Amino acid sequence: MEIKKAIEAIFNVNVLSVNTVNVLPKFKRMGKYEGYKSAYKKAVVKIAEGQKIDAFTL
């Protein structure tokens, strides 16, 4: 609900559904150093037909 409300407020569109995915951290090595990249959450947002989000004109 928080993601839906935020997208509707910022981009002024009608959100139909929101699906989220937790992306797990990946193990990375750089020379003798090794560690994990940070985990993050992705959101896939479906908006009403005929509307679009133009992220480059904000």
PQR file of N, CA, C, O and H, with PARSE charges and radii, in Angstrom:
ATOM      1  N   MET A   1       0.825  -1.198   0.000 -0.4000 1.5000
ATOM      2  CA  MET A   1       0.000   0.000   0.000 -0.0000 2.0000
ATOM      3  C   MET A   1       0.866   1.257   0.000  0.5500 1.7000
ATOM      4  O   MET A   1       0.504   2.250  -0.632 -0.5500 1.4000
ATOM      5  N   GLU A   2       2.000   1.233   0.695 -0.4000 1.5000
ATOM      6  CA  GLU A   2       2.855   2.419   0.750 -0.0000 2.0000
ATOM      7  C   GLU A   2       3.463   2.730  -0.614  0.5500 1.7000
ATOM      8  O   GLU A   2       3.557   3.892  -1.009 -0.5500 1.4000
ATOM      9  H   GLU A   2       2.294   0.426   1.208  0.4000 1.0000
ATOM     10  N   ILE A   3       3.877   1.682  -1.334 -0.4000 1.5000
ATOM     11  CA  ILE A   3       4.461   1.878  -2.664 -0.0000 2.0000
ATOM     12  C   ILE A   3       3.397   2.426  -3.609  0.5500 1.7000
ATOM     13  O   ILE A   3       3.670   3.341  -4.385 -0.5500 1.4000
ATOM     14  H   ILE A   3       3.801   0.737  -1.013  0.4000 1.0000
ATOM     15  N   LYS A   4       2.191   1.875  -3.549 -0.4000 1.5000
ATOM     16  CA  LYS A   4       1.096   2.320  -4.415 -0.0000 2.0000
ATOM     17  C   LYS A   4       0.785   3.794  -4.176  0.5500 1.7000
ATOM     18  O   LYS A   4       0.669   4.567  -5.127 -0.5500 1.4000
ATOM     19  H   LYS A   4       1.969   1.132  -2.918  0.4000 1.0000
ATOM     20  N   LYS A   5       0.652   4.183  -2.916 -0.4000 1.5000
ATOM     21  CA  LYS A   5       0.337   5.576  -2.591 -0.0000 2.0000
ATOM     22  C   LYS A   5       1.457   6.516  -3.025  0.5500 1.7000
ATOM     23  O   LYS A   5       1.186   7.616  -3.506 -0.5500 1.4000
ATOM     24  H   LYS A   5       0.747   3.554  -2.144  0.4000 1.0000
ATOM     25  N   ALA A   6       2.700   6.101  -2.863 -0.4000 1.5000
ATOM     26  CA  ALA A   6       3.831   6.943  -3.238 -0.0000 2.0000
ATOM     27  C   ALA A   6       3.887   7.147  -4.747  0.5500 1.7000
ATOM     28  O   ALA A   6       4.097   8.272  -5.202 -0.5500 1.4000
ATOM     29  H   ALA A   6       2.920   5.207  -2.472  0.4000 1.0000
ATOM     30  N   ILE A   7       3.704   6.090  -5.534 -0.4000 1.5000
ATOM     31  CA  ILE A   7       3.746   6.197  -6.994 -0.0000 2.0000
ATOM     32  C   ILE A   7       2.599   7.073  -7.495  0.5500 1.7000
ATOM     33  O   ILE A   7       2.790   7.904  -8.383 -0.5500 1.4000
ATOM     34  H   ILE A   7       3.533   5.177  -5.165  0.4000 1.0000
ATOM     35  N   GLU A   8       1.416   6.885  -6.927 -0.4000 1.5000
ATOM     36  CA  GLU A   8       0.265   7.700  -7.344 -0.0000 2.0000
ATOM     37  C   GLU A   8       0.481   9.172  -7.019  0.5500 1.7000
ATOM     38  O   GLU A   8       0.090  10.039  -7.801 -0.5500 1.4000
ATOM     39  H   GLU A   8       1.261   6.210  -6.206  0.4000 1.0000
ATOM     40  N   ALA A   9       1.101   9.469  -5.872 -0.4000 1.5000
ATOM     41  CA  ALA A   9       1.327  10.857  -5.479 -0.0000 2.0000
ATOM     42  C   ALA A   9       2.433  11.512  -6.303  0.5500 1.7000
ATOM     43  O   ALA A   9       2.304  12.672  -6.696 -0.5500 1.4000
ATOM     44  H   ALA A   9       1.420   8.765  -5.237  0.4000 1.0000
ATOM     45  N   ILE A  10       3.512  10.789  -6.568 -0.4000 1.5000
ATOM     46  CA  ILE A  10       4.654  11.376  -7.267 -0.0000 2.0000
ATOM     47  C   ILE A  10       4.376  11.553  -8.759  0.5500 1.7000
ATOM     48  O   ILE A  10       4.642  12.617  -9.317 -0.5500 1.4000
ATOM     49  H   ILE A  10       3.617   9.847  -6.249  0.4000 1.0000
ATOM     50  N   PHE A  11       3.840  10.512  -9.409 -0.4000 1.5000
ATOM     51  CA  PHE A  11       3.689  10.529 -10.856 -0.0000 2.0000
ATOM     52  C   PHE A  11       2.273  10.849 -11.334  0.5500 1.7000
ATOM     53  O   PHE A  11       2.048  10.975 -12.538 -0.5500 1.4000
ATOM     54  H   PHE A  11       3.624   9.648  -8.955  0.4000 1.0000
ATOM     55  N   ASN A  12       1.326  10.981 -10.425 -0.4000 1.5000
ATOM     56  CA  ASN A  12      -0.060  11.330 -10.752 -0.0000 2.0000
ATOM     57  C   ASN A  12      -0.681  10.341 -11.751  0.5500 1.7000
ATOM     58  O   ASN A  12      -1.211  10.743 -12.786 -0.5500 1.4000
ATOM     59  H   ASN A  12       1.509  10.879  -9.447  0.4000 1.0000
ATOM     60  N   VAL A  13      -0.606   9.041 -11.423 -0.4000 1.5000
ATOM     61  CA  VAL A  13      -1.180   7.969 -12.237 -0.0000 2.0000
ATOM     62  C   VAL A  13      -2.038   7.076 -11.341  0.5500 1.7000
ATOM     63  O   VAL A  13      -1.939   7.143 -10.116 -0.5500 1.4000
ATOM     64  H   VAL A  13      -0.175   8.715 -10.582  0.4000 1.0000
ATOM     65  N   ASN A  14      -2.888   6.230 -11.961 -0.4000 1.5000
ATOM     66  CA  ASN A  14      -3.682   5.267 -11.214 -0.0000 2.0000
ATOM     67  C   ASN A  14      -2.962   3.920 -11.230  0.5500 1.7000
ATOM     68  O   ASN A  14      -2.755   3.342 -12.297 -0.5500 1.4000
ATOM     69  H   ASN A  14      -2.968   6.175 -12.957  0.4000 1.0000
ATOM     70  N   VAL A  15      -2.582   3.420 -10.064 -0.4000 1.5000
ATOM     71  CA  VAL A  15      -1.865   2.158  -9.937 -0.0000 2.0000
ATOM     72  C   VAL A  15      -2.873   1.029  -9.770  0.5500 1.7000
ATOM     73  O   VAL A  15      -3.722   1.068  -8.878 -0.5500 1.4000
ATOM     74  H   VAL A  15      -2.751   3.889  -9.197  0.4000 1.0000
ATOM     75  N   LEU A  16      -2.773   0.018 -10.638 -0.4000 1.5000
ATOM     76  CA  LEU A  16      -3.666  -1.132 -10.557 -0.0000 2.0000
ATOM     77  C   LEU A  16      -3.128  -2.204  -9.628  0.5500 1.7000
ATOM     78  O   LEU A  16      -3.882  -2.770  -8.836 -0.5500 1.4000
ATOM     79  H   LEU A  16      -2.083  -0.014 -11.362  0.4000 1.0000
ATOM     80  N   SER A  17      -1.815  -2.497  -9.712 -0.4000 1.5000
ATOM     81  CA  SER A  17      -1.231  -3.519  -8.848 -0.0000 2.0000
ATOM     82  C   SER A  17       0.245  -3.245  -8.644  0.5500 1.7000
ATOM     83  O   SER A  17       0.884  -2.567  -9.450 -0.5500 1.4000
ATOM     84  H   SER A  17      -1.203  -2.038 -10.355  0.4000 1.0000
ATOM     85  N   VAL A  18       0.784  -3.786  -7.544 -0.4000 1.5000
ATOM     86  CA  VAL A  18       2.199  -3.667  -7.224 -0.0000 2.0000
ATOM     87  C   VAL A  18       2.695  -5.043  -6.800  0.5500 1.7000
ATOM     88  O   VAL A  18       2.125  -5.667  -5.904 -0.5500 1.4000
ATOM     89  H   VAL A  18       0.265  -4.336  -6.890  0.4000 1.0000
ATOM     90  N   ASN A  19       3.763  -5.515  -7.449 -0.4000 1.5000
ATOM     91  CA  ASN A  19       4.424  -6.759  -7.066 -0.0000 2.0000
ATOM     92  C   ASN A  19       5.847  -6.426  -6.650  0.5500 1.7000
ATOM     93  O   ASN A  19       6.514  -5.621  -7.302 -0.5500 1.4000
ATOM     94  H   ASN A  19       4.226  -5.008  -8.176  0.4000 1.0000
ATOM     95  N   THR A  20       6.322  -7.046  -5.557 -0.4000 1.5000
ATOM     96  CA  THR A  20       7.669  -6.771  -5.081 -0.0000 2.0000
ATOM     97  C   THR A  20       8.505  -8.047  -5.085  0.5500 1.7000
ATOM     98  O   THR A  20       7.990  -9.154  -4.930 -0.5500 1.4000
ATOM     99  H   THR A  20       5.781  -7.700  -5.028  0.4000 1.0000
ATOM    100  N   VAL A  21       9.815  -7.855  -5.266 -0.4000 1.5000
ATOM    101  CA  VAL A  21      10.766  -8.960  -5.280 -0.0000 2.0000
ATOM    102  C   VAL A  21      11.943  -8.563  -4.397  0.5500 1.7000
ATOM    103  O   VAL A  21      12.498  -7.476  -4.559 -0.5500 1.4000
ATOM    104  H   VAL A  21      10.233  -6.955  -5.391  0.4000 1.0000
ATOM    105  N   ASN A  22      12.327  -9.429  -3.468 -0.4000 1.5000
ATOM    106  CA  ASN A  22      13.525  -9.202  -2.680 -0.0000 2.0000
ATOM    107  C   ASN A  22      14.704  -9.798  -3.425  0.5500 1.7000
ATOM    108  O   ASN A  22      14.761 -11.012  -3.622 -0.5500 1.4000
ATOM    109  H   ASN A  22      11.875 -10.312  -3.336  0.4000 1.0000
ATOM    110  N   VAL A  23      15.648  -8.961  -3.844 -0.4000 1.5000
ATOM    111  CA  VAL A  23      16.831  -9.414  -4.572 -0.0000 2.0000
ATOM    112  C   VAL A  23      17.906  -9.725  -3.545  0.5500 1.7000
ATOM    113  O   VAL A  23      18.291  -8.866  -2.751 -0.5500 1.4000
ATOM    114  H   VAL A  23      15.602  -7.975  -3.685  0.4000 1.0000
ATOM    115  N   LEU A  24      18.388 -10.965  -3.569 -0.4000 1.5000
ATOM    116  CA  LEU A  24      19.370 -11.415  -2.592 -0.0000 2.0000
ATOM    117  C   LEU A  24      20.753 -10.829  -2.896  0.5500 1.7000
ATOM    118  O   LEU A  24      21.046 -10.495  -4.044 -0.5500 1.4000
ATOM    119  H   LEU A  24      18.075 -11.662  -4.214  0.4000 1.0000
ATOM    120  N   PRO A  25      21.612 -10.703  -1.860 -0.5600 1.5000
ATOM    121  CA  PRO A  25      22.950 -10.169  -2.099  0.2800 2.0000
ATOM    122  C   PRO A  25      23.801 -11.147  -2.892  0.5500 1.7000
ATOM    123  O   PRO A  25      23.688 -12.361  -2.726 -0.5500 1.4000
ATOM    124  N   LYS A  26      24.669 -10.599  -3.770 -0.4000 1.5000
ATOM    125  CA  LYS A  26      25.554 -11.430  -4.585 -0.0000 2.0000
ATOM    126  C   LYS A  26      26.958 -11.367  -4.017  0.5500 1.7000
ATOM    127  O   LYS A  26      27.404 -10.325  -3.537 -0.5500 1.4000
ATOM    128  H   LYS A  26      24.761  -9.613  -3.905  0.4000 1.0000
ATOM    129  N   PHE A  27      27.651 -12.502  -4.078 -0.4000 1.5000
ATOM    130  CA  PHE A  27      29.036 -12.580  -3.632 -0.0000 2.0000
ATOM    131  C   PHE A  27      29.944 -12.058  -4.745  0.5500 1.7000
ATOM    132  O   PHE A  27      29.848 -12.515  -5.884 -0.5500 1.4000
ATOM    133  H   PHE A  27      27.288 -13.348  -4.468  0.4000 1.0000
ATOM    134  N   LYS A  28      30.817 -11.116  -4.429 -0.4000 1.5000
ATOM    135  CA  LYS A  28      31.718 -10.522  -5.420 -0.0000 2.0000
ATOM    136  C   LYS A  28      33.151 -10.557  -4.906  0.5500 1.7000
ATOM    137  O   LYS A  28      33.407 -10.446  -3.707 -0.5500 1.4000
ATOM    138  H   LYS A  28      30.895 -10.745  -3.504  0.4000 1.0000
ATOM    139  N   ARG A  29      34.086 -10.715  -5.857 -0.4000 1.5000
ATOM    140  CA  ARG A  29      35.506 -10.679  -5.542 -0.0000 2.0000
ATOM    141  C   ARG A  29      36.189  -9.624  -6.396  0.5500 1.7000
ATOM    142  O   ARG A  29      35.902  -9.507  -7.588 -0.5500 1.4000
ATOM    143  H   ARG A  29      33.878 -10.805  -6.831  0.4000 1.0000
ATOM    144  N   MET A  30      37.085  -8.860  -5.799 -0.4000 1.5000
ATOM    145  CA  MET A  30      37.853  -7.864  -6.522 -0.0000 2.0000
ATOM    146  C   MET A  30      39.298  -7.999  -6.051  0.5500 1.7000
ATOM    147  O   MET A  30      39.685  -7.424  -5.034 -0.5500 1.4000
ATOM    148  H   MET A  30      37.318  -8.956  -4.831  0.4000 1.0000
ATOM    149  N   GLY A  31      40.093  -8.766  -6.804 -0.4000 1.5000
ATOM    150  CA  GLY A  31      41.465  -9.033  -6.377 -0.0000 2.0000
ATOM    151  C   GLY A  31      41.466  -9.882  -5.129  0.5500 1.7000
ATOM    152  O   GLY A  31      40.861 -10.954  -5.104 -0.5500 1.4000
ATOM    153  H   GLY A  31      39.779  -9.233  -7.631  0.4000 1.0000
ATOM    154  N   LYS A  32      42.139  -9.415  -4.093 -0.4000 1.5000
ATOM    155  CA  LYS A  32      42.178 -10.192  -2.852 -0.0000 2.0000
ATOM    156  C   LYS A  32      41.013  -9.862  -1.920  0.5500 1.7000
ATOM    157  O   LYS A  32      40.856 -10.499  -0.879 -0.5500 1.4000
ATOM    158  H   LYS A  32      42.630  -8.544  -4.114  0.4000 1.0000
ATOM    159  N   TYR A  33      40.206  -8.886  -2.280 -0.4000 1.5000
ATOM    160  CA  TYR A  33      39.069  -8.488  -1.452 -0.0000 2.0000
ATOM    161  C   TYR A  33      37.816  -9.213  -1.912  0.5500 1.7000
ATOM    162  O   TYR A  33      37.603  -9.403  -3.109 -0.5500 1.4000
ATOM    163  H   TYR A  33      40.333  -8.369  -3.127  0.4000 1.0000
ATOM    164  N   GLU A  34      37.003  -9.610  -0.975 -0.4000 1.5000
ATOM    165  CA  GLU A  34      35.751 -10.287  -1.308 -0.0000 2.0000
ATOM    166  C   GLU A  34      34.671  -9.858  -0.335  0.5500 1.7000
ATOM    167  O   GLU A  34      34.949  -9.452   0.793 -0.5500 1.4000
ATOM    168  H   GLU A  34      37.175  -9.456  -0.002  0.4000 1.0000
ATOM    169  N   GLY A  35      33.440  -9.957  -0.790 -0.4000 1.5000
ATOM    170  CA  GLY A  35      32.325  -9.573   0.058 -0.0000 2.0000
ATOM    171  C   GLY A  35      31.028  -9.704  -0.704  0.5500 1.7000
ATOM    172  O   GLY A  35      30.981 -10.302  -1.779 -0.5500 1.4000
ATOM    173  H   GLY A  35      33.214 -10.287  -1.706  0.4000 1.0000
ATOM    174  N   TYR A  36      29.975  -9.139  -0.140 -0.4000 1.5000
ATOM    175  CA  TYR A  36      28.655  -9.232  -0.733 -0.0000 2.0000
ATOM    176  C   TYR A  36      28.161  -7.861  -1.149  0.5500 1.7000
ATOM    177  O   TYR A  36      28.401  -6.869  -0.462 -0.5500 1.4000
ATOM    178  H   TYR A  36      30.013  -8.653   0.734  0.4000 1.0000
ATOM    179  N   LYS A  37      27.467  -7.810  -2.285 -0.4000 1.5000
ATOM    180  CA  LYS A  37      26.762  -6.589  -2.670 -0.0000 2.0000
ATOM    181  C   LYS A  37      25.515  -6.475  -1.794  0.5500 1.7000
ATOM    182  O   LYS A  37      25.060  -7.472  -1.232 -0.5500 1.4000
ATOM    183  H   LYS A  37      27.272  -8.616  -2.843  0.4000 1.0000
ATOM    184  N   SER A  38      24.977  -5.304  -1.679 -0.4000 1.5000
ATOM    185  CA  SER A  38      23.809  -5.090  -0.829 -0.0000 2.0000
ATOM    186  C   SER A  38      22.558  -5.724  -1.430  0.5500 1.7000
ATOM    187  O   SER A  38      22.396  -5.767  -2.650 -0.5500 1.4000
ATOM    188  H   SER A  38      25.347  -4.495  -2.136  0.4000 1.0000
ATOM    189  N   ALA A  39      21.686  -6.209  -0.569 -0.4000 1.5000
ATOM    190  CA  ALA A  39      20.380  -6.707  -0.996 -0.0000 2.0000
ATOM    191  C   ALA A  39      19.460  -5.497  -1.198  0.5500 1.7000
ATOM    192  O   ALA A  39      19.659  -4.451  -0.582 -0.5500 1.4000
ATOM    193  H   ALA A  39      21.818  -6.174   0.422  0.4000 1.0000
ATOM    194  N   TYR A  40      18.456  -5.647  -2.062 -0.4000 1.5000
ATOM    195  CA  TYR A  40      17.513  -4.561  -2.291 -0.0000 2.0000
ATOM    196  C   TYR A  40      16.173  -5.140  -2.709  0.5500 1.7000
ATOM    197  O   TYR A  40      16.059  -6.336  -2.976 -0.5500 1.4000
ATOM    198  H   TYR A  40      18.294  -6.497  -2.563  0.4000 1.0000
ATOM    199  N   LYS A  41      15.170  -4.294  -2.763 -0.4000 1.5000
ATOM    200  CA  LYS A  41      13.814  -4.701  -3.129 -0.0000 2.0000
ATOM    201  C   LYS A  41      13.404  -4.016  -4.422  0.5500 1.7000
ATOM    202  O   LYS A  41      13.559  -2.803  -4.568 -0.5500 1.4000
ATOM    203  H   LYS A  41      15.262  -3.323  -2.546  0.4000 1.0000
ATOM    204  N   LYS A  42      12.873  -4.807  -5.371 -0.4000 1.5000
ATOM    205  CA  LYS A  42      12.360  -4.273  -6.631 -0.0000 2.0000
ATOM    206  C   LYS A  42      10.846  -4.204  -6.540  0.5500 1.7000
ATOM    207  O   LYS A  42      10.223  -5.025  -5.867 -0.5500 1.4000
ATOM    208  H   LYS A  42      12.747  -5.792  -5.252  0.4000 1.0000
ATOM    209  N   ALA A  43      10.258  -3.235  -7.210 -0.4000 1.5000
ATOM    210  CA  ALA A  43       8.805  -3.132  -7.289 -0.0000 2.0000
ATOM    211  C   ALA A  43       8.395  -3.050  -8.751  0.5500 1.7000
ATOM    212  O   ALA A  43       8.911  -2.219  -9.499 -0.5500 1.4000
ATOM    213  H   ALA A  43      10.765  -2.569  -7.757  0.4000 1.0000
ATOM    214  N   VAL A  44       7.469  -3.910  -9.159 -0.4000 1.5000
ATOM    215  CA  VAL A  44       6.905  -3.890 -10.501 -0.0000 2.0000
ATOM    216  C   VAL A  44       5.499  -3.325 -10.364  0.5500 1.7000
ATOM    217  O   VAL A  44       4.647  -3.911  -9.696 -0.5500 1.4000
ATOM    218  H   VAL A  44       7.050  -4.585  -8.552  0.4000 1.0000
ATOM    219  N   VAL A  45       5.260  -2.173 -11.009 -0.4000 1.5000
ATOM    220  CA  VAL A  45       4.004  -1.448 -10.843 -0.0000 2.0000
ATOM    221  C   VAL A  45       3.224  -1.489 -12.148  0.5500 1.7000
ATOM    222  O   VAL A  45       3.763  -1.162 -13.206 -0.5500 1.4000
ATOM    223  H   VAL A  45       5.952  -1.697 -11.552  0.4000 1.0000
ATOM    224  N   LYS A  46       1.951  -1.891 -12.080 -0.4000 1.5000
ATOM    225  CA  LYS A  46       1.071  -1.883 -13.249 -0.0000 2.0000
ATOM    226  C   LYS A  46       0.136  -0.690 -13.120  0.5500 1.7000
ATOM    227  O   LYS A  46      -0.549  -0.522 -12.111 -0.5500 1.4000
ATOM    228  H   LYS A  46       1.514  -2.157 -11.221  0.4000 1.0000
ATOM    229  N   ILE A  47       0.121   0.138 -14.166 -0.4000 1.5000
ATOM    230  CA  ILE A  47      -0.716   1.335 -14.133 -0.0000 2.0000
ATOM    231  C   ILE A  47      -1.842   1.208 -15.158  0.5500 1.7000
ATOM    232  O   ILE A  47      -1.818   0.328 -16.019 -0.5500 1.4000
ATOM    233  H   ILE A  47       0.677   0.002 -14.986  0.4000 1.0000
ATOM    234  N   ALA A  48      -2.815   2.088 -15.052 -0.4000 1.5000
ATOM    235  CA  ALA A  48      -3.989   2.052 -15.919 -0.0000 2.0000
ATOM    236  C   ALA A  48      -3.589   2.277 -17.383  0.5500 1.7000
ATOM    237  O   ALA A  48      -2.594   2.939 -17.677 -0.5500 1.4000
ATOM    238  H   ALA A  48      -2.834   2.802 -14.353  0.4000 1.0000
ATOM    239  N   GLU A  49      -4.385   1.712 -18.284 -0.4000 1.5000
ATOM    240  CA  GLU A  49      -4.113   1.815 -19.711 -0.0000 2.0000
ATOM    241  C   GLU A  49      -4.208   3.262 -20.174  0.5500 1.7000
ATOM    242  O   GLU A  49      -5.104   4.005 -19.773 -0.5500 1.4000
ATOM    243  H   GLU A  49      -5.193   1.174 -18.045  0.4000 1.0000
ATOM    244  N   GLY A  50      -3.266   3.643 -21.025 -0.4000 1.5000
ATOM    245  CA  GLY A  50      -3.233   4.996 -21.544 -0.0000 2.0000
ATOM    246  C   GLY A  50      -2.392   5.956 -20.717  0.5500 1.7000
ATOM    247  O   GLY A  50      -2.128   7.074 -21.159 -0.5500 1.4000
ATOM    248  H   GLY A  50      -2.538   3.039 -21.351  0.4000 1.0000
ATOM    249  N   GLN A  51      -1.968   5.551 -19.536 -0.4000 1.5000
ATOM    250  CA  GLN A  51      -1.133   6.383 -18.695 -0.0000 2.0000
ATOM    251  C   GLN A  51       0.312   5.919 -18.818  0.5500 1.7000
ATOM    252  O   GLN A  51       0.574   4.769 -19.171 -0.5500 1.4000
ATOM    253  H   GLN A  51      -2.182   4.643 -19.176  0.4000 1.0000
ATOM    254  N   LYS A  52       1.247   6.817 -18.526 -0.4000 1.5000
ATOM    255  CA  LYS A  52       2.645   6.424 -18.522 -0.0000 2.0000
ATOM    256  C   LYS A  52       3.405   7.232 -17.502  0.5500 1.7000
ATOM    257  O   LYS A  52       2.990   8.320 -17.102 -0.5500 1.4000
ATOM    258  H   LYS A  52       1.034   7.751 -18.239  0.4000 1.0000
ATOM    259  N   ILE A  53       4.533   6.673 -17.088 -0.4000 1.5000
ATOM    260  CA  ILE A  53       5.412   7.344 -16.131 -0.0000 2.0000
ATOM    261  C   ILE A  53       6.622   7.839 -16.921  0.5500 1.7000
ATOM    262  O   ILE A  53       7.352   7.043 -17.514 -0.5500 1.4000
ATOM    263  H   ILE A  53       4.870   5.789 -17.413  0.4000 1.0000
ATOM    264  N   ASP A  54       6.828   9.138 -16.925 -0.4000 1.5000
ATOM    265  CA  ASP A  54       7.964   9.713 -17.603 -0.0000 2.0000
ATOM    266  C   ASP A  54       8.956  10.159 -16.535  0.5500 1.7000
ATOM    267  O   ASP A  54       8.856  11.266 -16.006 -0.5500 1.4000
ATOM    268  H   ASP A  54       6.236   9.783 -16.443  0.4000 1.0000
ATOM    269  N   ALA A  55       9.909   9.291 -16.224 -0.4000 1.5000
ATOM    270  CA  ALA A  55      10.832   9.517 -15.103 -0.0000 2.0000
ATOM    271  C   ALA A  55      11.881  10.572 -15.413  0.5500 1.7000
ATOM    272  O   ALA A  55      12.531  11.063 -14.491 -0.5500 1.4000
ATOM    273  H   ALA A  55       9.990   8.392 -16.653  0.4000 1.0000
ATOM    274  N   PHE A  56      12.071  10.940 -16.681 -0.4000 1.5000
ATOM    275  CA  PHE A  56      13.149  11.860 -17.030 -0.0000 2.0000
ATOM    276  C   PHE A  56      12.734  13.321 -17.004  0.5500 1.7000
ATOM    277  O   PHE A  56      13.586  14.197 -17.153 -0.5500 1.4000
ATOM    278  H   PHE A  56      11.543  10.541 -17.431  0.4000 1.0000
ATOM    279  N   THR A  57      11.459  13.609 -16.820 -0.4000 1.5000
ATOM    280  CA  THR A  57      11.017  15.002 -16.797 -0.0000 2.0000
ATOM    281  C   THR A  57      10.688  15.489 -15.401  0.5500 1.7000
ATOM    282  O   THR A  57      10.083  16.551 -15.250 -0.5500 1.4000
ATOM    283  H   THR A  57      10.767  12.897 -16.699  0.4000 1.0000
ATOM    284  N   LEU A  58      11.071  14.739 -14.374 -0.4000 1.5000
ATOM    285  CA  LEU A  58      10.831  15.204 -13.001 -0.0000 2.0000
ATOM    286  C   LEU A  58      11.780  16.271 -12.693  0.5500 1.7000
ATOM    287  O   LEU A  58      11.762  16.814 -11.588 -0.5500 1.4000
ATOM    288  H   LEU A  58      11.563  13.877 -14.497  0.4000 1.0000
TER
END
